[in-house]
Amino acid sequence: MTPLVSAAVLLAAVTHASWNAIAHRITDKLVGFTLILAGGVLIGAVIAPFAEFPAGRAWPYLMLSAGIHLAYVVLLMASFRLGDFGQAYPIARGTAPLVVTLFAALFAHEVPDRWGAAGIAFTCVGLTGVAVWGMRGHRPNWAAIGAALATGLSIASYTVVDGLGVRASGSALGYTAWLMVLQGLAVPAYAVCFRWRRETVAVLRPVAVLGLLGAALSVAAYGLVLWAQTRAELAPVAALRESSILVGAAIGAAFFKERFGLPRIAAAGLLVVGIGLMLHTG
């Protein structure tokens, strides 16, 4: 994890938390994700002609990733509908790094050294602390927790699939563009054809600008992560990316009137230690 790669992933964390906050802010989750995904399709279609076409061996990964991303979107919508942003987002994102570490060892033969493992562990403890604090004093909403945990598993799955796929593609930009196109078609097509039909424009217009901003942030966030995965191992990138949890907690406090509190500050400290240990491997 070089400083340049780390900076790219941290920027991705900020943009990722921002588009998730936008998705949460839009009351009708289907409207929000339709705009974000359709906007991603448009951005990908604009970028694709100017980027190198992904190599043939990358396409099985692209197709598999598109399916996993669809499951991820459905689960994320359920998480946001059932739970608070400050709780659902940390659980969903916080469960992913450890699973990515396991999957990366199994499928990419990437086993972190002692510094990398320690950094991932500190990061996961910090992220878990944010999630646990979000449940303090409340009766557990098991439906929301279950949806968030399933979302985390889908995140870990597409992280590893895309890490292998972007390395096989020969072009991080081309892979990003085509992934946006492939993953973004199903939900908007369903919404337009089976839910809104002639009322589509009227339904989308009130939050169109906000949703398309979310789309631009989403593409930027994942494009940066895919680029980073071509230059660093999958597990440290995944762990560092999930610092978006703390950004999300700050957004929840600032815009959704959710408490931040000392436990989250302590979690931020652990996260900083984890980042330092991961940078030591570079």
Secondary structure as UniProt FT lines:
FT   HELIX           3..25
FT   HELIX           29..47
FT   HELIX           48..50
FT   HELIX           56..58
FT   HELIX           59..82
FT   HELIX           85..94
FT   HELIX           96..103
FT   HELIX           104..108
FT   HELIX           114..135
FT   TURN            136..137
FT   HELIX           142..169
FT   HELIX           172..183
FT   HELIX           186..190
FT   HELIX           191..196
FT   HELIX           197..199
FT   HELIX           200..204
FT   HELIX           205..207
FT   HELIX           208..229
FT   TURN            230..231
FT   HELIX           234..241
FT   TURN            242..243
FT   HELIX           244..255
FT   HELIX           261..280
//
